[in-house]
């Protein structure tokens, strides 16, 4: 029996000052006359349509991603959040996260964002070393990255994330450890630490830089993980560390196979219907002008398709087994609508290989299962 899971809202603001060479997100260079207000109008029209899928649930989290959402003027963000609160039932403790880049911040701007109701920032630092930032095509320097974190705290954000990348072109273990140490020193209670990968369609994929070899990348990850643990941060997901209680609620919704509405150009959503047992994924038109012209009706959907029963064990595992503590075993059936038998023999085989464990009513990956996550997930591939 499919049980409606918790639900969040993803809002995509697609513009950046410039496109980074490693980025495969749906982001676009900022036009001279950026249609902040017209785009916000489209988002609110879209939200009215999305509200029809809530089935009595309240929104537990909002994540404003991009692009560079902090390019939007604070009064426009205020109008957006006010408009969303009038169209959607928001939980009383709704977590509202907004992404921000160090190259687009000012202290007063951060304070203004805090007043709009944003209560968590996710700051894309990537590195504190100037030469690595230049190699990544970032528009900020190491000093600006540190200032952004300090400004977030001074502006009243008790919770802010710092995102770091590792295995950067020419990066040493010592340099990567220094990045992590600086993020800890700046008081970040949540640090995302993920490896640079060369994604298709990016400038780096077309002209690959020289990256550290696999042994060096593994040594970087091991050393940085130890440093994070020593500082009292816990690894709760493959690439995410936080002090206890500070995990990103919106991302947990994804990883626990929850639902999320999606508004904005290229935004992706997932919705479950308990009455019919249907689970659907969908996306909106990628180009901002296309999206703005269609938002507010079914034509805003660029793509939508059901997640069929045969695919649900893999879809579930791809999310839940990223979490170090896994998920309650009851979620396997309640959030997929398939029987326990549909997860066998994948669970038994993965358990026999020491990749997962079933204990205390939970299914969780082992340390080996996290390290070799692709091997773990391979057990859940649908039969051909």
N, C-alpha and C positions, 0 to 999 in steps of 0.2 A: 504494500500500500504506500503510495507516494504521499509524503507529508510536506506541505508548503514550508520551505526553509526560510530563515531570515533573509531580508532583502536590503540591498543598498542601491545607490544611484551613482553612476559614473557620468561626469560632464566633461566633454572634450572641447578645449579651447585651442585651436589648431596653429596659431601663429608663433613664430620665433623670430628673433633678430636675424639669425642666419641658421642654415641647416648644418648640423655637425656631421662629419664624414662617416661616423659609425652608426648614425641613428636610422632605424628602419620604422620609426613611428610615423603616423600620419601627421606630419608637421610641414608647414609652408613658410617661406620667407615673408616677413611682415610687409604688406603693401603700404604705399605712402599714405593712402587714405584708408586706414583699417576700419571696417564697418563694425566697431564695437557694439553700438546700440542696435543696429539691424540684426546682428548675429544673436544678441541677447534676446531680442524679440522672437527670433526663430527658436531658440532654446526653450523659451516659455511656452510657445505653441506646441512644441514637441512634448514637453512635460505633461501637458493636458492630455495628450493622446496616450502617453505611457501610463498615466494614472489608472487607466482602465484595466491594467494587468495586476494590480496590487492584491486583489482578492482579500481585502480587509486587513492587510499587513501594514505596518508602519515602517518608514525608512529609518534604518539604524545607523547608516553612514552615508556621507556624500564625499566623493573624491573628485576634485577638479584637476584634471590632468591635461597634458598637451604634447607638443607645443610648450609655450611658456605662459602659463596663466597669469603670472605676475606682471605681464605686459598690460593687462586690462586695467583701466582706471579703477581705483577703489569704489567710487560711486556706482560704477557699472556692476561690479561684483556685489555691492549692496543691493542694487535693484534686482540682480539675478537671484540672490538668496531670499530676498523678501518675496519675489514672485514665486519661487519654488515652494516656500512655506505656505503660500495661499493655494497652491494647486495640489500639493502632496502632503500626506500626513507624516510629519517628521517626529521621530521619537524625542522625548524630553531631554535625553542625553545624547542626541545625535552627534556623532563625530564628523566634523567637516574639515577635510584636508585639502590644502591647495599646494600645488607644486610651485616652486620659485627658483630662479637662477640667480646666483650671486651677481651676475653682470647687469641685472635689472632691478636692483633693490635700493631703497633708501629707508632710513629708520622711520621717518614719518609715514612712508607708504606702508611699511609693515604694521605700524600702529593702526593705520586706517583699515587695513585688511582685518586686523583683530577685532575692530569695532563692528565690522559687518557680520560677525558671527563665525568666521573661520577660526577654528580652535586648534588646528595642527598644521604645521608647515612641513613640506618635504623639499629640502634644498639640494639641488643637484651640484654638489661640489666636485666630485670625480677624483680630484687630486688637489694637494696644496703645493705641488711643485710646478713652477712656471713652465719648464720645458715640456713636461707631460701635458699640461693644459694646452700649450701651443700645438703639440702633436695631435691632440684630440679636437682641435678647432674650436675650443671654448673661447668665449669673449671676455672671461674674467681671469684675474691672476690669483695666486695663492693668498695674498693679503686680503683681497676682496672676499674670498671664500670665508676666511676667518671672521671678517667684519660682518658678513651676512649672518653667521651663526650668533655672534654677539648681539647683533641688532634684533634678531628673532627673540632672544631671551629678554632683552631690554624692552621690547614692544609688548611683552606679556604672554608670549607663547611658552607655556610650561612644557609643552610637548612639541618637539620638532625632530625631524629625521634628517640625517646627513647621508647622502648617497656617495659611495666611493666605488671606483672601478680598480681592478688590479690586473696584472699581466699586461700592462701598457707597453707600447713600443720602447724598448731599451730599459724597462724598469728592473731595478734590483730588489732583492728581499729587504734590504735596509731601507730603501726609499718607500716601499709599500708599508713597512712597519711604521715609519715616520708619519705617513698619512693617517693611519689608524690612531696612533698616539695623539696626534693633533686633534682629531675629531673627538676623542675621549676628553682631552684637556679642555675643549670648548663646551663641554657639558652636554653633549648629545646623549639622549636616553634611548635613542633608536638609531642604529647604523645599518644601512644596506651595503653589503660588500660583495660585489659580483664581478665575474671575470669578463673582460672585453672579448667579444666574439665578432667575427666578420660576417655580417648578415647580408644575404642576397639583396641587390637593389641599392646598396649603399656605396658611397665613394670608396670606402676602405675595401669593400669586396672587389671592386673593379681594379683598384691599385693597392694591393695589400701592403701594409707596413710590416716591418720585421718585428715579430712578437717574441717574448721569452719562450723557450722550449717547454715541453710538458713537465720536465723535472723542476725547472725553475718556478713555473706557475704553481706546481704542487707545493713547493717549499714556501712560496709566498703565502699561499692559503693557510698552510699549517702554522706558520709563524704569526700571521695576523689573527687567526682563530685563537691561538694561545693568549695573545695580547688582549683581545676582547674579553675572553673569559676571566683573565686576571683582574680586569677592571669591573667585574660584576655583571657584565652583560651576558645574557643567555641566548644561545642560538635556538630560535624557535622555528625557523624555516631555512631551507638550503642556503639562502643568501641574506638572511635577515637576523639581526641581533638586537635585543632590547633589554632594559632592566625589567624585572618582573612587573607585569601589569601594564606595560607600555607598548605591547605589540599593536601594530596597525590594524584596527578593527575592520576596516574596509577590505584589506587584503586577506584577512582571515575569512571573510565571507567568501571570497573566491576559492581559497584553498580548502574550505570545508564544504565545498560544492553547494554553496548558497546561491541565491538569485541576485541579479542586479539589472536594474533598468539602465538604459543608455540613451543619452541625448548628446547631440553634437556631431560634427562632420567626422565620419569614419568610426564613431563610437560603436563598441560591441556590447551586446547584452545577452542575458540568459534568463529564461522565465519558465517556471514549473506550474502546471495546472493540475491540482489534486483531483478535480472532478473527472478529468479525462485521462489522467496519467501521462499526459504529453509534456515533454521537455523540449524547449525550442531555443536555439541560438539565432541571433540576428545581428545585422550591422546597418548603419546609416551610410548615406552617400559620402564618399571621401572628400570630394572637392567642396570647399566652403560655399561657393556660389550655388552649386547644385543642391547642396543641403539646405541652404537658406530658402531657395525657391520651392522646396518640397516639404519642409518641416510643418508639422501640424496635421498630417494625414497619413494614410497608409503608404502613399507614394514616397514617404521619407525613407522607407526600407529599401536598401540596395540589395539585401540578401536576407533570407530567413530559411531555416531548415530544421527539421526535427532531429533530436538526438535519439536514434532508435535504440531499442532495448539491447541489441547485441553490442553496441558501442559504449554503453553506459559504464560497465566495469572499468574499461580503460580510461574514459573521461574522468571518472571519479578518482582512480588511482593517480592519474597525472597531477591532480591537485592535492589530494589528502596525503599522499606519501612524500610530499615536499616538507611536511610539517614534522619536526623532530619528535613530537609527542603523538603524532598521528591523530586519529579521530575516534570517537566512540564507535564500537562495532555496530551499534544500532543504526548509524548513519548509512551504512552500506545499502540497506534496503529502504530506509525511510526517505533518503534523499535521491534515490535512483528509481524507486518503484519496481525494481527487479528482485528476484528471490536470492537467498543466500547461495543457492546452488549455482547461480550465474557467476559467482566469484570463485567457484572451485573449478578445476584444480589449481587455478593461478595462485590463490593464497597458500595452499599446501605446498606447492612447488617452491614458491619464493621463501616460505618459512623453512623448508628443508635445506635450502641453500644459504640460510642465515641472513637473508635480505630483509625479512620482516619478522615481527613477533606479535603474537596475540596473547595479551595478558591484562588482567584487571579490567576486562570489558572494553579494551581498546585494541585497535590495530595500528601498529606504528612501525616505521622503518628502523632497522638497526643502523649502527654507524656504517657498517659495510653497505647496507642498502642505500644510504644517502650518498656515499662515495660513488657507488656504481648504480646511480638512479636509473639510467637507461636500461641496464640489465634487469633491474627490478620491474620496471614498467613493461619490459618485453614479455613477461609472463601473462600480461593482461590483454595482449593483442587479440582481437577477434579471430576466430578460426576462419581460414580461407577455403 
